[in-house]
Amino acid sequence: MGTRMLAAAGYAADGLYNLMVTLGEQEKSSPLEWLSTHPETEERVQNIAEQIEQNGYNRYTYEGVDTHLQIRQRVEQIMAEAEAEEN
């Protein structure tokens, strides 16, 4: 469900996958008790990878880049206007 939601919202489908991989690595050195009622992390990672592949989700979306560029352009515009007013 989380992977579907990420992909539908335009975020990188690998986001949840990468989180689970990281949790799996941490779990090896220090078991995470709160995950004891969940499926094994390796199983969850495999399930997410399969969902991404089967549904053709975009693994490499760069979330927030467009918004960041718009803000950056607006800041540059404001600074140019302020500089023009000073001169």
Residue frames as qw, qx, qy, qz and C-alpha x, y, z in Angstrom:
[[0.000, 0.887, 0.462, 0.000, 0.00, 0.00, 0.00],
 [0.316, -0.792, 0.092, 0.514, 2.79, 2.42, 0.90],
 [0.398, -0.156, 0.591, 0.684, 4.60, 1.80, -2.38],
 [0.204, 0.604, 0.678, 0.367, 1.39, 2.35, -4.37],
 [0.132, -0.925, -0.297, 0.195, 0.72, 5.59, -2.51],
 [0.379, -0.597, 0.294, 0.642, 4.25, 6.89, -3.12],
 [0.340, 0.094, 0.682, 0.641, 4.10, 6.09, -6.83],
 [0.096, 0.741, 0.633, 0.202, 0.60, 7.57, -7.22],
 [0.205, -0.917, -0.149, 0.309, 1.74, 10.78, -5.56],
 [0.520, 0.824, -0.144, 0.174, 4.67, 11.10, -7.97],
 [0.380, -0.766, 0.518, -0.039, 7.37, 10.15, -5.50],
 [0.341, 0.460, -0.814, -0.093, 10.13, 7.65, -6.17],
 [0.896, -0.200, -0.241, -0.314, 8.74, 4.16, -5.65],
 [0.708, 0.181, -0.556, 0.397, 12.11, 3.14, -4.23],
 [0.182, -0.624, 0.318, -0.690, 11.59, 5.34, -1.16],
 [0.816, -0.378, 0.213, -0.382, 9.92, 2.68, 0.95],
 [0.947, 0.197, -0.205, 0.151, 12.13, -0.02, -0.56],
 [0.429, 0.536, -0.430, 0.586, 15.28, 1.87, 0.48],
 [0.446, -0.565, 0.344, -0.603, 13.88, 2.43, 3.97],
 [0.957, -0.185, 0.068, -0.211, 13.23, -1.29, 4.38],
 [0.805, 0.356, -0.316, 0.353, 16.72, -2.16, 3.12],
 [0.085, 0.601, -0.440, 0.662, 18.18, 0.25, 5.70],
 [0.698, -0.435, 0.267, -0.502, 16.01, -1.22, 8.47],
 [0.989, 0.057, -0.134, -0.003, 17.13, -4.71, 7.43],
 [0.573, 0.472, -0.425, 0.518, 20.78, -3.68, 7.74],
 [0.223, -0.547, 0.426, -0.685, 20.18, -2.16, 11.18],
 [0.880, -0.259, 0.031, -0.397, 18.19, -5.19, 12.26],
 [0.861, 0.222, -0.409, 0.205, 21.21, -7.45, 11.70],
 [0.365, 0.336, -0.528, 0.690, 23.26, -5.59, 14.31],
 [0.137, 0.042, 0.594, -0.791, 20.42, -4.69, 16.66],
 [0.049, -0.418, -0.874, -0.242, 17.03, -6.46, 16.31],
 [0.237, -0.173, 0.000, -0.956, 14.11, -4.04, 16.14],
 [0.123, 0.200, 0.901, -0.365, 11.51, -5.39, 18.55],
 [0.424, 0.445, 0.257, -0.745, 8.70, -3.24, 17.18],
 [0.498, 0.381, -0.547, -0.555, 9.01, -5.13, 13.88],
 [0.159, -0.147, 0.968, -0.127, 8.52, -8.51, 15.54],
 [0.516, 0.404, 0.636, -0.407, 4.81, -8.54, 14.65],
 [0.499, 0.692, -0.193, -0.485, 5.52, -7.69, 11.00],
 [0.947, 0.304, 0.006, 0.105, 6.72, -9.97, 8.20],
 [0.725, -0.311, 0.184, 0.586, 10.48, -10.46, 8.05],
 [0.038, 0.793, -0.152, -0.589, 12.25, -7.41, 6.64],
 [0.183, -0.264, 0.775, 0.545, 13.79, -9.42, 3.80],
 [0.244, 0.467, 0.842, 0.116, 10.32, -10.61, 2.80],
 [0.126, 0.856, 0.320, -0.386, 9.00, -7.05, 2.86],
 [0.085, -0.628, 0.441, 0.635, 11.91, -5.81, 0.73],
 [0.212, 0.023, 0.880, 0.425, 11.25, -8.57, -1.82],
 [0.208, 0.661, 0.715, -0.094, 7.51, -7.80, -1.89],
 [0.070, 0.846, 0.047, -0.526, 8.15, -4.10, -2.49],
 [0.140, -0.432, 0.656, 0.603, 10.66, -4.85, -5.25],
 [0.232, 0.279, 0.895, 0.258, 8.11, -7.13, -6.93],
 [0.174, 0.795, 0.506, -0.286, 5.37, -4.49, -6.70],
 [0.012, -0.743, 0.243, 0.624, 7.62, -1.87, -8.26],
 [0.142, -0.225, 0.811, 0.521, 8.56, -4.20, -11.10],
 [0.211, 0.415, 0.881, 0.086, 5.08, -5.64, -11.75],
 [0.133, 0.841, 0.462, -0.249, 3.36, -2.26, -11.75],
 [0.540, 0.508, 0.195, 0.642, 6.04, -0.36, -13.67],
 [0.293, -0.926, -0.175, 0.164, 6.42, 2.26, -10.94],
 [0.409, 0.787, -0.233, 0.400, 9.01, 4.96, -11.49],
 [0.807, -0.351, -0.271, 0.389, 11.91, 4.09, -9.20],
 [0.558, -0.043, -0.015, 0.828, 13.85, 7.27, -9.87],
 [0.023, -0.866, -0.334, -0.372, 11.45, 10.18, -9.55],
 [0.386, 0.079, -0.344, 0.852, 13.13, 13.19, -8.00],
 [0.237, -0.780, -0.578, -0.036, 10.46, 14.44, -5.68],
 [0.306, -0.845, -0.179, 0.399, 10.48, 18.12, -4.92],
 [0.515, -0.094, 0.318, 0.791, 12.97, 19.15, -7.60],
 [0.131, 0.601, 0.489, 0.618, 10.43, 21.10, -9.65],
 [0.356, -0.881, -0.310, -0.041, 9.16, 22.93, -6.59],
 [0.611, -0.529, 0.071, 0.585, 12.71, 23.68, -5.48],
 [0.424, 0.163, 0.396, 0.798, 13.57, 25.12, -8.91],
 [0.055, -0.775, -0.452, -0.438, 10.45, 27.32, -8.87],
 [0.492, -0.831, -0.160, 0.203, 11.35, 28.69, -5.43],
 [0.614, -0.286, 0.222, 0.701, 14.94, 29.25, -6.50],
 [0.286, 0.442, 0.442, 0.726, 13.84, 31.17, -9.60],
 [0.234, -0.867, -0.366, -0.242, 11.47, 33.30, -7.53],
 [0.590, -0.684, -0.027, 0.428, 14.21, 34.11, -5.00],
 [0.525, -0.014, 0.330, 0.784, 16.57, 35.10, -7.82],
 [0.085, 0.668, 0.462, 0.577, 13.85, 37.34, -9.27],
 [0.408, -0.875, -0.259, 0.013, 13.19, 39.02, -5.91],
 [0.622, -0.498, 0.112, 0.594, 16.90, 39.58, -5.34],
 [0.413, 0.252, 0.408, 0.774, 17.34, 41.07, -8.82],
 [0.100, -0.808, -0.412, -0.409, 14.40, 43.41, -8.23],
 [0.539, -0.795, -0.131, 0.245, 15.81, 44.47, -4.86],
 [0.600, -0.234, 0.245, 0.724, 19.21, 45.13, -6.40],
 [0.249, 0.508, 0.451, 0.690, 17.63, 47.17, -9.20],
 [0.278, -0.885, -0.336, -0.162, 15.77, 49.29, -6.65],
 [0.616, -0.622, 0.012, 0.483, 19.01, 49.99, -4.78],
 [0.461, -0.032, 0.373, 0.804, 20.71, 51.24, -7.96]]
